[in-house]
């Protein structure tokens, strides 16, 4: 039976009405999901890194739904990694996992957009198949999933290098203040006020903040040693706590610790200097020596060729 003009008019209207209802239903579901996410109280937390602040709203929204899916073991492992990177007061494990998911989706979408732009160019009209699109999506998603972990690992390594470099100077400041008559907490306050900005200054600030919050000084120092996870800091904290427990004078103990840390820094620099020739061996053999041989042997080879050999 052929459709009459009124029937033809009603079909687009029905399609438009169904599309509008579907969009309204999706918007209602999304709004309900957004309303279910509680606001996070960040009055006592540090600001997250810049990349996280840019995408903070979707990270915060997604972390609310990701956190119930994580096990206690996984949460503890990621919290320990964030603590070593100095981010445990800035990010929660669920927020870091949410950032990995968002980064994965963003890189996959960026790779697909770039591939689609090349696919639509006049020089390559429709030459890119579906398989390549899927490969770009998978590779982009994997890179986005792995990149935050690599960034966190590099941050932990950089913090450790900076810590080992600044520790003797801070110990010297604390030693001078203690020998001048201040107690350990006052010496740490002066070291924070006069010391250079960096990892160790931030960690001592956290120690002072924990002490003002009511935590015992020994426990605050042990927590700092656990966060930094370095042998030098652990030894320093252990010696200081032992000296305070036994009623010893802190000045000589801190002086010995400062001298030992300075000697360790010198030995590390000497070790790196001795490793430099070994690390330069492969670039010399692979890149520099071939170029040198080409420059030296090319004129000789040309003379032999001109002589008829």
FENVEN-V899539 format. One record per residue. N is the residue number from 1. RES is the residue in one letter. PHI is phi in degrees with one decimal (none if undefined). Layout:
<<N,RES,PHI> <N,RES,PHI>>
//
This chain:
<<1,X,none> <2,X,-66.5> <3,X,-82.6> <4,X,-83.5> <5,X,-53.9> <6,X,-62.0> <7,X,-65.6> <8,X,-65.0> <9,X,-72.3> <10,X,-73.6> <11,X,-64.3> <12,X,-59.9> <13,X,-66.1> <14,X,-65.8> <15,X,-62.8> <16,X,-64.1> <17,X,-65.3> <18,X,-65.0> <19,X,-63.8> <20,X,-64.0> <21,X,-65.0> <22,X,-64.1> <23,X,-63.1> <24,X,-65.1> <25,X,-65.4> <26,X,-63.8> <27,X,-63.1> <28,X,-67.2> <29,X,-65.3> <30,X,-64.9> <31,X,-64.4> <32,X,-66.1> <33,X,-66.1> <34,X,-67.4> <35,X,-68.2> <36,X,-77.1> <37,X,-83.9> <38,X,-75.5> <39,X,-76.3> <40,X,-88.3> <41,X,-84.9> <42,X,-110.5> <43,X,-65.7> <44,X,-110.4> <45,X,-117.4> <46,X,-82.8> <47,X,-72.1> <48,X,-71.3> <49,X,-59.5> <50,X,-60.1> <51,X,-61.5> <52,X,-72.9> <53,X,-66.6> <54,X,-63.6> <55,X,-108.5> <56,X,-68.3> <57,X,-62.2> <58,X,-66.1> <59,X,-64.8> <60,X,-64.1> <61,X,-67.8> <62,X,-72.0> <63,X,-63.7> <64,X,-63.9> <65,X,-92.2> <66,X,-81.4> <67,X,-58.2> <68,X,-64.9> <69,X,-84.8> <70,X,-90.2> <71,X,-81.2> <72,X,-63.5> <73,X,-64.6> <74,X,-65.6> <75,X,-61.7> <76,X,-65.6> <77,X,-66.3> <78,X,-70.8> <79,X,-64.9> <80,X,-65.2> <81,X,-65.7> <82,X,-65.6> <83,X,-65.7> <84,X,-66.7> <85,X,-86.6> <86,X,72.9> <87,X,-117.3> <88,X,-70.3> <89,X,-90.9> <90,X,-110.6> <91,X,-130.4> <92,X,-98.3> <93,X,-56.7> <94,X,-64.5> <95,X,-67.7> <96,X,-67.9> <97,X,-64.0> <98,X,-62.8> <99,X,-63.9> <100,X,-63.4> <101,X,-63.9> <102,X,-67.5> <103,X,-62.9> <104,X,-63.1> <105,X,-65.5> <106,X,-67.0> <107,X,-68.9> <108,X,-63.9> <109,X,-65.8> <110,X,-65.0> <111,X,-63.7> <112,X,-67.0> <113,X,-66.0> <114,X,-64.5> <115,X,-66.2> <116,X,-66.2> <117,X,-66.1> <118,X,-69.8> <119,X,-66.0> <120,X,-91.0> <121,X,-73.7> <122,X,-63.7> <123,X,-75.7> <124,X,-130.9> <125,X,-76.3> <126,X,66.6> <127,X,-91.8> <128,X,-93.3> <129,X,-83.4> <130,X,-67.6> <131,X,-60.8> <132,X,-66.8> <133,X,-61.7> <134,X,-65.3> <135,X,-63.6> <136,X,-65.2> <137,X,-62.6> <138,X,-66.2> <139,X,-65.1> <140,X,-63.0> <141,X,-65.3> <142,X,-66.2> <143,X,-63.8> <144,X,-65.8> <145,X,-73.7> <146,X,-88.1> <147,X,-57.6> <148,X,-59.6> <149,X,-66.9> <150,X,-64.3> <151,X,-62.7> <152,X,-65.1> <153,X,-65.1> <154,X,-65.2> <155,X,-65.5> <156,X,-64.1> <157,X,-64.3> <158,X,-65.4> <159,X,-63.2> <160,X,-66.7> <161,X,-63.5> <162,X,-65.7> <163,X,-62.9> <164,X,-65.0> <165,X,-77.1> <166,X,-93.0> <167,X,-60.4> <168,X,-59.5> <169,X,-65.8> <170,X,-66.6> <171,X,-65.0> <172,X,-62.7> <173,X,-62.3> <174,X,-64.3> <175,X,-63.7> <176,X,-61.9> <177,X,-67.9> <178,X,-67.0> <179,X,-68.1> <180,X,-81.3> <181,X,118.8> <182,X,-80.5> <183,X,-79.7> <184,X,-64.8> <185,X,-66.0> <186,X,-65.0> <187,X,-65.0> <188,X,-65.2> <189,X,-62.3> <190,X,-67.7> <191,X,-64.9> <192,X,-67.9> <193,X,-72.6> <194,X,-101.0> <195,X,-76.5> <196,X,-72.3> <197,X,-68.8> <198,X,160.5> <199,X,-64.2> <200,X,-67.0> <201,X,-63.5> <202,X,-63.7> <203,X,-68.8> <204,X,-66.5> <205,X,-62.6> <206,X,-66.5> <207,X,-61.9> <208,X,-64.2> <209,X,-66.5> <210,X,-66.7> <211,X,-66.4> <212,X,-66.0> <213,X,-77.5> <214,X,112.4> <215,X,-78.8> <216,X,-64.0> <217,X,-63.9> <218,X,-62.9> <219,X,-67.4> <220,X,-64.6> <221,X,-67.9> <222,X,-63.6> <223,X,-64.3> <224,X,-63.5> <225,X,-62.9> <226,X,-67.8> <227,X,-66.6> <228,X,-76.1> <229,X,54.3> <230,X,-128.8> <231,X,-64.5> <232,X,-63.7> <233,X,-67.6> <234,X,-62.3> <235,X,-64.9> <236,X,-60.2> <237,X,-64.8> <238,X,-63.4> <239,X,-66.2> <240,X,-66.1> <241,X,-64.5> <242,X,-64.9> <243,X,-65.2> <244,X,-67.6> <245,X,-65.9> <246,X,-87.8> <247,X,76.5> <248,X,-80.3> <249,X,-75.1> <250,X,-76.3> <251,X,-57.9> <252,X,-62.1> <253,X,-63.3> <254,X,-68.3> <255,X,-64.4> <256,X,-64.3> <257,X,-63.3> <258,X,-64.0> <259,X,-64.0> <260,X,-67.8> <261,X,-65.2> <262,X,-67.4> <263,X,-65.6> <264,X,-64.7> <265,X,-64.6> <266,X,-64.4> <267,X,-66.1> <268,X,-65.6> <269,X,-64.0> <270,X,-65.2> <271,X,-64.2> <272,X,-63.6> <273,X,-66.3> <274,X,-74.1> <275,X,-80.3> <276,X,-60.4> <277,X,-60.7> <278,X,-66.4> <279,X,-69.2> <280,X,-83.1> <281,X,-65.9> <282,X,-64.7> <283,X,-60.3> <284,X,-63.7> <285,X,-70.4> <286,X,-83.3> <287,X,-123.2> <288,X,-80.9> <289,X,-60.4> <290,X,-58.5> <291,X,-64.0> <292,X,-63.5> <293,X,-65.0> <294,X,-63.5> <295,X,-64.4> <296,X,-77.2> <297,X,-89.0> <298,X,-62.3> <299,X,-62.3> <300,X,-63.9> <301,X,-63.2> <302,X,-64.5> <303,X,-64.7> <304,X,-64.3> <305,X,-66.5> <306,X,-68.7> <307,X,-78.2> <308,X,98.4> <309,X,-82.1>>
//
